Amino acid sequence: MTARLRAAAVLGAAALLVLTGCGRSGAPEREAAGTPAVAAEFGDLGAVCSEGTPTKATGRGVTADSITVGVVSDLGFTKNPEFNDAAKVFVDWCNDHGGIAGRRLELKVRDTRLTEVKQRMLESCRDDFALVGGGAGLDSLGVKDRLSCLLPSFPAQVAQPGSVGADLEVSASPTTLPRHDIYTGFRQWLLDAYPAAKDKIGYVSADSPVSKILGDKGKESFEALGGRIVYDDRYPIAGVPDWTPFAQAIKDRDVRGLVFNGEPRQLVKLEEALTGIGYRPDWIDATNNNYSAGFLEGLGKSVEFQNNVADLGGVSPIEDGAAVPAMAQVRELFAGYAPDTELSFPQLRSLSAWLLFARSAASCGDDLTPRCVYEAATAEKAWTAGGLQAPIDLTDRDGTSVCFNIEQATPDGWKPADFRPDTGPYRCDVRPYAFRSDYGAPLTLGDVGKSMADLR
């Protein structure tokens, strides 16, 4: 691979992170600062963390007093601390209530700086009981090492083929699937709700291998559902000085439905160009990466002129604090433990991962082992993170999620679109599309000469 291609791959991974992106402070400091206490119960999970009397040091990362847990992020490259912030909020809250059945959580941040995934994974293999609540753009670079050392992972997001659906990896709130299209329901809704756009779908993607796979999966799914792609273009990872040529090409091709796979700031600029020439597609798939108040602020007048929609994949909208008790509790957690941090959508996925890990680890009691925590997590048939998301069957290793919910950008903020929910705030009548093309297989224990029999 040439230096230029390597640079494109690295930057492409950074684009993926924005598509899909630390010491522990103790209770005395927060109490001195007047931080309110937050109850140990979360949603319908009851008390997630509690006191206990553990006696055993059961292996790597586990003593009679503590559990060392790692969180992977690309903070040194992206400068986005959202996974680290979510981890700190959870760990501080959990430890304030006694830890995991009496064992306090010790948090280790594994900052890959984008390209140092293997190095951080080897450190985690040396010290950590598990990886929880994080994500890295080049995550497949560390999977073989993780499997070789039999390290369980509960990620907030997965990115690359090889990592998606890999062994000993449990996605409490899947961001992508290895063999099925997690956005099938959303894409079918777009085709049904905007029939004039069905045969006029366009794609604009960052020029990177990662974005290419995202685009190829989406195009295959749309076409299988009856859509037609009439425009497919890529832009340089670093962006372009003038998006007008892209906007004009979209108009010339009469694109009525637009999918954008790239960095949020670039979508804002593209929409500025589209609005500037007076062109409005029937819909723009902004992806849930752009589901934030900051994105709406950046859009300016385009927030009203353009029609941005995003599939949250069965996760409660952030603004649903009144209707969803678990979301109200998330807001309370961040207000109590990270009052200066703006809650983000990826952090909801991170918290789901932490809650699953904590519940699974607590069920192991004194005999806390990697095998026990992994088997407990993958026995969950209807995981909702205490009511924070639609049910996920974690016994299904392909993770075929069937629920979705759609938010629409408005000048007054994000609002639910008219997607006809049938199960509370979600729609769950989806049969996920099975990909026919080969986008890469998830890595298995067998690929590193291991098996479940080696997991203790």
C-alpha positions as CSV (number, residue, x, y, z in Angstrom):
1,M,0.0,0.0,0.0
2,T,1.4,3.4,-1.0
3,A,1.8,6.2,1.6
4,R,-1.0,8.1,-0.1
5,L,-3.4,5.1,0.2
6,R,-2.3,4.5,3.8
7,A,-3.1,8.1,4.6
8,A,-6.5,7.8,3.0
9,A,-7.3,4.6,5.0
10,V,-6.3,6.4,8.2
11,L,-8.4,9.4,7.5
12,G,-11.2,7.2,6.3
13,A,-11.3,5.5,9.7
14,A,-11.5,8.9,11.3
15,A,-14.5,9.7,9.1
16,L,-16.1,6.4,10.2
17,L,-15.7,7.4,13.9
18,V,-17.7,10.5,13.3
19,L,-20.2,8.4,11.3
20,T,-20.9,5.9,13.9
21,G,-15.9,8.7,16.9
22,C,-8.6,9.3,33.0
23,G,-8.6,8.8,36.4
24,R,-11.6,8.1,38.5
25,S,-12.8,10.9,40.8
26,G,-14.2,9.8,44.0
27,A,-17.5,10.6,45.8
28,P,-16.0,12.9,48.4
29,E,-14.8,15.4,45.8
30,R,-18.2,15.4,44.1
31,E,-20.0,15.8,47.5
32,A,-17.8,18.7,48.4
33,A,-18.7,20.3,45.1
34,G,-22.4,19.8,45.8
35,T,-23.0,17.1,43.2
36,P,-26.3,15.4,43.9
37,A,-26.4,11.7,44.7
38,V,-28.0,9.5,42.0
39,A,-29.9,6.4,42.9
40,A,-28.4,2.9,42.3
41,E,-31.5,1.7,40.4
42,F,-31.7,2.1,36.7
43,G,-34.9,1.5,34.8
44,D,-36.3,-2.0,35.2
45,L,-32.8,-3.4,36.0
46,G,-33.1,-2.5,39.6
47,A,-29.8,-1.8,41.5
48,V,-27.1,-2.2,38.9
49,C,-24.2,-1.7,41.4
50,S,-24.1,-2.7,45.1
51,E,-22.0,-3.5,48.1
52,G,-20.8,-7.0,48.6
53,T,-18.2,-9.2,50.2
54,P,-16.1,-10.7,47.4
55,T,-13.1,-12.8,48.5
56,K,-11.4,-14.1,45.3
57,A,-8.8,-12.8,42.9
58,T,-10.1,-14.8,39.9
59,G,-7.6,-13.8,37.2
60,R,-6.4,-11.0,35.0
61,G,-7.9,-7.7,36.1
62,V,-9.9,-9.1,39.0
63,T,-8.9,-9.0,42.7
64,A,-11.0,-9.4,45.8
65,D,-11.5,-5.6,45.8
66,S,-11.5,-4.4,42.2
67,I,-12.1,-5.0,38.5
68,T,-9.9,-3.3,36.0
69,V,-11.8,-2.4,32.9
70,G,-10.5,-0.8,29.7
71,V,-12.3,1.7,27.4
72,V,-10.9,2.0,23.8
73,S,-11.1,5.3,22.0
74,D,-9.3,7.4,19.4
75,L,-9.3,10.4,21.6
76,G,-5.7,11.4,20.7
77,F,-6.7,11.7,17.1
78,T,-10.4,12.8,17.1
79,K,-10.2,14.9,20.2
80,N,-13.7,13.6,21.0
81,P,-13.9,12.4,24.6
82,E,-17.5,11.1,24.5
83,F,-16.7,7.4,25.2
84,N,-14.3,8.3,27.9
85,D,-16.8,10.7,29.5
86,A,-19.5,8.0,29.4
87,A,-17.2,5.5,31.0
88,K,-16.2,7.9,33.8
89,V,-19.9,8.7,34.5
90,F,-20.8,5.1,34.8
91,V,-17.7,4.1,36.8
92,D,-18.1,6.9,39.3
93,W,-21.8,6.2,39.7
94,C,-21.2,2.5,40.1
95,N,-18.4,2.9,42.6
96,D,-20.5,5.3,44.7
97,H,-22.9,2.5,45.2
98,G,-20.4,-0.2,46.1
99,G,-19.1,-1.3,42.7
100,I,-19.9,-4.7,41.1
101,A,-21.1,-6.8,44.0
102,G,-18.5,-5.1,46.2
103,R,-15.6,-4.9,43.7
104,R,-14.8,-1.3,42.7
105,L,-14.3,-0.6,39.0
106,E,-10.8,0.7,38.0
107,L,-11.0,2.4,34.6
108,K,-8.1,2.3,32.1
109,V,-8.4,4.5,29.0
110,R,-6.9,2.8,26.0
111,D,-6.3,5.7,23.6
112,T,-5.4,4.3,20.2
113,R,-4.6,7.7,18.6
114,L,-6.4,6.0,15.6
115,T,-3.4,3.9,14.4
116,E,-2.1,2.4,17.7
117,V,-4.9,-0.2,18.1
118,K,-2.6,-3.2,18.4
119,Q,-0.4,-1.6,21.0
120,R,-3.4,-0.6,23.2
121,M,-4.9,-4.1,22.8
122,L,-1.7,-5.7,24.0
123,E,-1.8,-3.5,27.1
124,S,-5.4,-4.4,27.7
125,C,-4.6,-8.1,27.3
126,R,-2.0,-7.7,30.0
127,D,-4.1,-5.8,32.5
128,D,-7.9,-5.6,31.8
129,F,-10.7,-8.0,32.7
130,A,-12.7,-6.7,29.8
131,L,-13.1,-3.8,27.3
132,V,-16.4,-1.9,27.7
133,G,-18.2,1.0,26.2
134,G,-15.7,2.3,23.6
135,G,-14.8,2.1,19.9
136,A,-12.0,2.6,17.5
137,G,-12.1,3.4,13.8
138,L,-9.5,0.8,12.9
139,D,-10.8,-1.8,15.4
140,S,-10.1,-4.8,13.3
141,L,-6.3,-4.3,13.9
142,G,-6.7,-5.5,17.5
143,V,-9.2,-8.3,17.1
144,K,-6.7,-11.2,16.7
145,D,-4.7,-10.1,19.8
146,R,-8.0,-9.7,21.7
147,L,-9.1,-13.2,20.8
148,S,-5.6,-14.7,21.4
149,C,-5.7,-13.4,25.0
150,L,-9.4,-14.3,25.4
151,L,-10.5,-10.8,26.3
152,P,-14.3,-10.1,26.3
153,S,-15.4,-6.9,24.6
154,F,-18.6,-4.9,25.2
155,P,-18.2,-2.1,22.6
156,A,-20.3,1.0,22.1
157,Q,-19.6,0.7,18.4
158,V,-17.8,-1.6,15.9
159,A,-16.5,-0.5,12.6
160,Q,-14.5,-2.8,10.3
161,P,-15.1,-6.2,8.8
162,G,-13.4,-8.7,11.1
163,S,-14.5,-6.8,14.2
164,V,-18.2,-6.7,13.4
165,G,-19.7,-9.8,15.0
166,A,-16.3,-11.2,16.2
167,D,-16.1,-13.8,18.9
168,L,-16.1,-12.7,22.5
169,E,-17.7,-9.4,21.4
170,V,-21.1,-8.5,22.6
171,S,-22.9,-5.4,21.1
172,A,-25.6,-4.3,23.6
173,S,-26.9,-1.8,21.0
174,P,-25.6,-2.9,17.6
175,T,-24.3,-0.2,15.2
176,T,-23.8,-2.6,12.3
177,L,-24.3,-6.3,11.6
178,P,-22.0,-8.8,9.8
179,R,-24.6,-10.4,7.5
180,H,-27.8,-8.3,7.7
181,D,-28.7,-4.7,7.0
182,I,-29.5,-3.1,10.4
183,Y,-31.2,-0.2,8.5
184,T,-33.6,-2.3,6.5
185,G,-36.7,-0.8,8.2
186,F,-35.5,2.7,7.7
187,R,-34.7,2.2,4.1
188,Q,-38.0,0.6,3.4
189,W,-39.8,3.5,5.2
190,L,-37.9,6.0,3.0
191,L,-39.0,4.2,-0.2
192,D,-42.6,4.0,1.0
193,A,-42.9,7.5,2.5
194,Y,-41.3,9.3,-0.5
195,P,-42.3,7.3,-3.6
196,A,-41.1,10.0,-6.0
197,A,-37.5,9.4,-4.7
198,K,-37.6,5.6,-5.1
199,D,-35.9,5.6,-8.5
200,K,-33.7,8.7,-7.8
201,I,-31.4,7.9,-4.9
202,G,-27.9,9.4,-4.7
203,Y,-24.8,8.6,-2.5
204,V,-22.0,11.0,-1.5
205,S,-19.3,9.2,0.5
206,A,-15.8,10.0,1.9
207,D,-13.1,8.4,-0.3
208,S,-12.0,5.7,2.0
209,P,-12.2,1.9,2.2
210,V,-14.4,2.0,5.3
211,S,-16.9,4.4,3.8
212,K,-16.9,2.4,0.6
213,I,-18.2,-0.7,2.5
214,L,-20.8,1.4,4.2
215,G,-21.9,2.7,0.9
216,D,-21.9,-0.6,-0.9
217,K,-24.0,-2.2,1.8
218,G,-26.5,0.6,1.7
219,K,-26.8,0.5,-2.1
220,E,-27.2,-3.2,-2.2
221,S,-30.0,-3.0,0.4
222,F,-31.8,-0.1,-1.4
223,E,-31.7,-1.9,-4.7
224,A,-33.0,-5.2,-3.2
225,L,-35.9,-3.3,-1.7
226,G,-36.8,-1.8,-5.1
227,G,-34.8,1.5,-5.1
228,R,-32.5,2.7,-7.9
229,I,-29.2,4.5,-7.5
230,V,-28.7,7.3,-10.0
231,Y,-25.7,9.1,-8.5
232,D,-22.7,7.9,-6.6
233,D,-19.8,10.2,-5.9
234,R,-16.9,10.4,-3.4
235,Y,-15.2,13.4,-1.9
236,P,-11.6,13.7,-0.5
237,I,-11.4,12.8,3.2
238,A,-10.2,16.3,4.2
239,G,-13.2,17.8,2.5
240,V,-13.4,20.2,-0.5
241,P,-13.1,24.0,-0.5
242,D,-16.4,24.4,-2.5
243,W,-19.3,21.9,-2.4
244,T,-21.2,23.7,-5.2
245,P,-20.1,21.3,-7.9
246,F,-21.4,18.4,-5.9
247,A,-24.6,20.2,-5.2
248,Q,-25.0,21.0,-8.9
249,A,-24.3,17.4,-9.9
250,I,-27.0,16.2,-7.4
251,K,-29.5,18.6,-9.0
252,D,-28.5,17.7,-12.6
253,R,-29.1,14.0,-11.8
254,D,-32.4,14.9,-10.2
255,V,-31.5,13.1,-7.0
256,R,-34.5,13.0,-4.8
257,G,-33.1,10.9,-1.9
258,L,-29.6,11.6,-0.7
259,V,-27.4,9.4,1.6
260,F,-24.2,11.0,3.0
261,N,-21.5,8.9,4.5
262,G,-18.9,11.2,5.8
263,E,-17.8,13.8,8.4
264,P,-20.7,15.9,9.8
265,R,-19.1,19.2,9.1
266,Q,-18.9,18.3,5.4
267,L,-22.6,17.4,5.3
268,V,-23.3,20.8,6.7
269,K,-21.3,22.4,3.9
270,L,-22.9,20.3,1.2
271,E,-26.4,21.3,2.5
272,E,-25.3,24.9,2.5
273,A,-24.4,24.5,-1.2
274,L,-27.7,22.7,-2.0
275,T,-29.7,25.4,-0.2
276,G,-27.6,28.1,-2.0
277,I,-28.7,26.8,-5.4
278,G,-32.3,26.3,-4.2
279,Y,-32.3,22.5,-4.5
280,R,-34.1,20.3,-2.0
281,P,-34.1,16.5,-2.3
282,D,-37.2,14.8,-0.8
283,W,-35.0,13.5,2.0
284,I,-31.4,13.4,3.2
285,D,-30.2,10.5,5.3
286,A,-28.0,12.4,7.8
287,T,-27.3,9.2,9.7
288,N,-27.6,9.0,13.5
289,N,-24.0,10.3,13.6
290,N,-25.5,13.8,13.0
291,Y,-28.3,13.3,15.6
292,S,-27.3,16.2,17.8
293,A,-28.2,19.8,18.6
294,G,-24.9,20.9,17.3
295,F,-25.6,19.6,13.8
296,L,-28.9,21.5,13.7
297,E,-27.1,24.7,14.8
298,G,-24.5,24.2,12.1
299,L,-27.2,23.8,9.4
300,G,-28.4,27.4,9.8
301,K,-31.2,28.1,7.3
302,S,-30.8,24.6,5.8
303,V,-32.4,23.1,8.9
304,E,-35.8,24.4,7.6
305,F,-35.1,24.2,3.9
306,Q,-33.7,20.6,3.8
307,N,-35.4,17.5,5.1
308,N,-32.9,15.6,7.3
309,V,-33.9,12.3,8.8
310,A,-31.9,9.8,10.9
311,D,-32.6,6.2,12.1
312,L,-31.8,5.8,15.8
313,G,-31.9,2.0,15.4
314,G,-34.3,1.3,18.3
315,V,-32.6,3.6,20.8
316,S,-34.6,6.2,22.7
317,P,-34.3,9.7,21.5
318,I,-32.3,12.0,23.8
319,E,-35.2,14.4,24.1
320,D,-37.6,11.7,25.4
321,G,-36.7,12.2,29.0
322,A,-40.4,12.8,30.0
323,A,-41.7,9.8,28.1
324,V,-38.9,7.3,28.8
325,P,-37.9,7.0,32.4
326,A,-34.5,5.4,31.6
327,M,-33.6,8.5,29.5
328,A,-34.5,10.8,32.3
329,Q,-32.1,8.8,34.5
330,V,-29.3,9.1,31.9
331,R,-29.8,12.8,32.0
332,E,-29.7,12.7,35.8
333,L,-26.4,10.7,35.7
334,F,-24.7,13.2,33.4
335,A,-26.0,16.1,35.4
336,G,-24.6,14.6,38.6
337,Y,-21.3,13.2,37.3
338,A,-20.4,15.3,34.2
339,P,-22.5,18.5,34.4
340,D,-20.4,20.2,31.7
341,T,-20.7,17.4,29.2
342,E,-23.3,17.5,26.4
343,L,-25.0,14.1,26.2
344,S,-24.4,12.5,22.8
345,F,-26.1,9.6,21.0
346,P,-23.0,7.4,20.9
347,Q,-22.9,7.8,24.7
348,L,-26.3,6.1,24.9
349,R,-24.9,3.1,23.2
350,S,-21.9,3.2,25.5
351,L,-24.1,3.3,28.6
352,S,-26.0,0.3,27.3
353,A,-22.7,-1.6,27.0
354,W,-21.7,-0.6,30.6
355,L,-25.1,-1.6,32.0
356,L,-24.9,-5.0,30.2
357,F,-21.4,-5.6,31.5
358,A,-22.3,-4.6,35.1
359,R,-25.4,-6.8,35.2
360,S,-23.6,-9.8,33.7
361,A,-20.6,-9.4,36.0
362,A,-22.7,-9.0,39.1
363,S,-24.5,-12.2,38.3
364,C,-21.2,-14.1,38.5
365,G,-20.8,-13.1,42.2
366,D,-17.5,-14.1,43.7
367,D,-16.6,-16.3,40.8
368,L,-16.1,-13.5,38.3
369,T,-14.4,-14.9,35.2
370,P,-14.3,-14.0,31.5
371,R,-16.4,-17.1,30.6
372,C,-19.1,-16.3,33.2
373,V,-19.5,-12.6,32.2
374,Y,-19.6,-13.5,28.5
375,E,-22.1,-16.3,28.9
376,A,-24.3,-14.2,31.1
377,A,-24.4,-11.4,28.6
378,T,-25.1,-13.6,25.6
379,A,-28.0,-15.3,27.5
380,E,-30.0,-12.1,27.3
381,K,-32.9,-12.6,25.0
382,A,-34.5,-9.2,25.3
383,W,-31.9,-6.6,26.4
384,T,-33.3,-3.1,26.7
385,A,-30.7,-1.5,28.9
386,G,-33.4,-0.9,31.5
387,G,-35.8,0.6,29.0
388,L,-33.3,2.8,27.1
389,Q,-33.7,0.9,23.8
390,A,-35.9,-1.6,22.0
391,P,-35.3,-5.3,22.9
392,I,-32.2,-7.0,21.4
393,D,-31.8,-10.7,21.4
394,L,-28.2,-11.2,22.4
395,T,-28.5,-15.0,22.0
396,D,-28.5,-14.4,18.2
397,R,-24.9,-14.0,17.2
398,D,-25.8,-12.2,14.0
399,G,-27.6,-9.6,16.1
400,T,-30.6,-9.3,13.7
401,S,-32.3,-6.3,15.2
402,V,-35.9,-5.8,14.1
403,C,-36.8,-2.4,15.6
404,F,-36.2,1.1,14.4
405,N,-37.2,4.7,15.1
406,I,-36.7,7.8,13.0
407,E,-36.0,11.4,14.0
408,Q,-36.5,14.4,11.7
409,A,-34.6,17.7,11.9
410,T,-36.8,20.8,12.5
411,P,-36.1,24.4,13.5
412,D,-37.4,23.4,16.9
413,G,-35.0,20.5,17.3
414,W,-35.2,16.8,16.5
415,K,-38.7,15.3,16.4
416,P,-40.1,11.9,15.7
417,A,-40.9,11.3,12.1
418,D,-44.2,9.8,10.9
419,F,-42.8,6.2,10.8
420,R,-45.9,4.5,12.4
421,P,-44.4,3.0,15.6
422,D,-46.1,-0.2,16.7
423,T,-44.2,-1.1,19.9
424,G,-44.1,1.9,22.2
425,P,-41.8,4.5,20.5
426,Y,-40.4,2.0,18.1
427,R,-41.5,0.1,15.0
428,C,-40.6,-3.6,15.1
429,D,-42.1,-5.2,12.1
430,V,-38.8,-5.5,10.2
431,R,-37.3,-8.5,8.5
432,P,-33.7,-7.5,8.1
433,Y,-32.3,-7.9,4.6
434,A,-29.5,-10.5,4.3
435,F,-26.6,-9.3,2.3
436,R,-25.7,-11.4,-0.8
437,S,-22.3,-9.8,-1.4
438,D,-19.3,-10.7,0.7
439,Y,-18.2,-7.8,2.9
440,G,-15.8,-9.7,5.0
441,A,-16.3,-12.3,7.8
442,P,-16.0,-11.7,11.5
443,L,-12.9,-13.1,13.2
444,T,-13.4,-16.2,15.3
445,L,-11.5,-17.9,18.1
446,G,-10.7,-20.6,15.5
447,D,-8.8,-18.0,13.5
448,V,-6.3,-17.7,16.3
449,G,-6.1,-21.4,17.2
450,K,-8.5,-21.0,20.2
451,S,-12.0,-22.3,21.1
452,M,-14.6,-21.6,23.7
453,A,-13.1,-24.5,25.7
454,D,-10.1,-22.2,26.3
455,L,-12.2,-19.5,27.9
456,R,-12.1,-19.9,31.6
